[in-house]
Amino acid sequence: MRDLVRLRHQVDQYFMMESQLKSLGMQISSMQTQAEINSALRAATSTMTKVNDKMDIKDIQQVMKQFSKASESMGVKMEMVPRVSR
């Protein structure tokens, strides 16, 4: 009888250890995934910093102004075309 009780107790302990090991495995997997995400974000941040350093805001603003003027001029010309063709 004592052997049966001891055996049941050992089986219970085995199942408890098995579930704890599975839990640890999932935690390790989660930590690996987080480390990979962290690495990817670090690389993206580095790339964005390099791109930001190479961009000249004044040049971009000047190009945008020129584009705006060209678009406005084109809009005026497009409005005049139907009037001329009538």
C-alpha positions in Angstrom: 0.0 0.0 0.0 2.8 2.4 0.9 4.5 1.6 -2.4 1.3 2.5 -4.3 1.0 5.8 -2.5 4.7 6.6 -3.2 4.3 5.6 -6.8 1.3 7.9 -7.3 3.2 10.7 -5.6 6.1 10.2 -8.0 3.8 10.1 -11.0 2.3 13.4 -9.8 5.7 14.9 -9.4 6.7 13.7 -12.9 3.7 15.4 -14.4 4.4 18.6 -12.5 8.0 18.6 -13.7 6.9 17.9 -17.2 4.5 20.9 -17.2 7.2 23.1 -15.7 9.7 22.0 -18.4 7.1 22.8 -21.1 6.5 26.2 -19.5 10.2 26.9 -19.5 10.5 25.9 -23.1 7.7 28.3 -24.0 9.4 31.1 -22.0 12.7 30.5 -23.8 10.9 30.5 -27.2 9.2 33.8 -26.3 12.5 35.3 -25.2 14.2 34.2 -28.5 11.4 35.8 -30.4 11.7 39.0 -28.4 15.5 39.1 -29.0 14.9 38.7 -32.8 12.4 41.5 -32.8 14.8 43.7 -30.8 17.6 43.0 -33.3 15.3 43.8 -36.2 14.2 47.0 -34.6 17.8 48.0 -33.9 18.7 47.4 -37.6 15.7 49.4 -38.7 16.6 52.3 -36.3 20.1 52.3 -37.6 18.9 52.4 -41.2 16.4 55.2 -40.5 19.2 57.2 -38.7 21.4 56.9 -41.8 18.6 57.9 -44.1 17.7 60.8 -41.9 21.3 62.0 -41.8 21.5 61.9 -45.6 18.3 63.8 -46.2 18.5 67.6 -46.6 15.3 69.2 -45.4 15.9 72.5 -47.2 16.4 70.7 -50.6 13.2 68.7 -50.0 11.3 71.9 -49.2 12.6 73.6 -52.3 11.6 70.6 -54.5 8.1 70.6 -52.9 7.7 74.4 -53.6 8.8 73.8 -57.2 6.3 70.9 -57.5 3.5 73.0 -56.0 4.2 75.8 -58.5 4.3 73.4 -61.4 1.1 71.7 -60.3 -0.6 75.0 -59.9 0.6 76.1 -63.4 -0.5 72.9 -64.9 -4.0 73.3 -63.3 -4.3 76.7 -64.8 -3.3 75.4 -68.2 -5.7 72.5 -67.9 -8.6 75.0 -67.1 -7.7 77.0 -70.2 -7.6 74.1 -72.6 -11.3 73.4 -72.7 -12.0 77.1 -73.2 -9.7 77.3 -76.2 -11.0 74.2 -77.8 -14.7 75.4 -77.7 
